Amino acid sequence: MSKAAQLTATIIAAHGRHYLAEADGVKLQCVTRGKKTNVAVGDIVHITLTSPDQGVIDKIAERQTLLYRSDQYKSKLLAANLTQLFIVVATEPGFADDLVSRSLVAAEAAGITARLILNKTDVTESLERTRERLQPYASLGYPVHEVSAKARPDEAMEVLKPLLAGQSSILIGQSGMGKSSLINLLVPDADIAVREISAALDTGKHTTTFTRLYQLPELGAGSSIIDSPGFQEFGLYHLSEGMLERAFVDFEPYLGQCKFYNCRHLIEPQCAILTAVAEGKIAKMRHTLYGQLLHESSQTLY
């Protein structure tokens, strides 16, 4: 095969074992060799062209970061080469603290900067209560950015543009939080792009079931935003004990101070983490989540 038939591209959408890649503005339908399905949206891949708009993925370039979730049976890749993760919550409907907390742990474990977006701030009757619910995350150092994508789109753009410039970002959150409104604000042709991607991947009406990447060239080189399907659960069965304790930023000051070097921070005597929880320096909710994740990581079957 001549060198002209090989190129480097970015995966912009994935559905099953079918992928859509983009190289210099040209979209290519791709498949992997064999039965491998370990390609993620955001991956930089080396492709051998089989026709002007189709190709085979030969190799995935080394990833800078990889975000994924897992249950006890399998893992699901969300996106590769991210630099930041935005967790979208709203004044209404109510959001799940468990999903927010798990998303923050996932970001820390993957080495990705995490931020929260509070959308629908125009719903004033729920605003103060929602701010109070987000305060524990803000106190851990995770910024909370307030916007109203539909009611005050210009203000929302002023908030978001500087945060997105030069970054590879992903929006995650439950359904109903307004992720679509934010994407449509940032990518005016998003609906058209989704239809094109859906047709290319032959997903028909299942346009919301795949993760997709949009380039944001007007915000500078390397700027992109990934929209992911809304999901209610964020399993982290793949994180080991060591990864988990380091993914809780509030544990960091106390790690290495326990009496036993192999302390699991659950019931052990003279545990620095448990002491910090008892003294109110670590929120009980956070420690409970840690124990839950530790239990899950011991259940993995793959």
Secondary structure, 3 states (H helix, E strand, C coil): CCHHHEEEEEEEEEECCEEEEEECCEEEEEEECCCCCCCCCCCEEEEEEEECCEEEEEEECCCCCEEEEECCCCEEEEEECCCEEEEEEECCCCCCHHHHHHHHHHHHHHCCEEEEEEECCCCHHHHHHHHHHHHHHHHCCCCEEECCCCCCHHHHHHHHHHHHCCCEEEEECCCCCCHHHHHHHHCCCHHHHHHHHHHHHCCCCCCCCCCEEEECHHHCCCCEEEECCCCCCCCECCCCHHHHHHHCCCCHHHCCCCCCCCCCCCCCCCCHHHHHHHCCCCCHHHHHHHHHHHHHHCCCCC
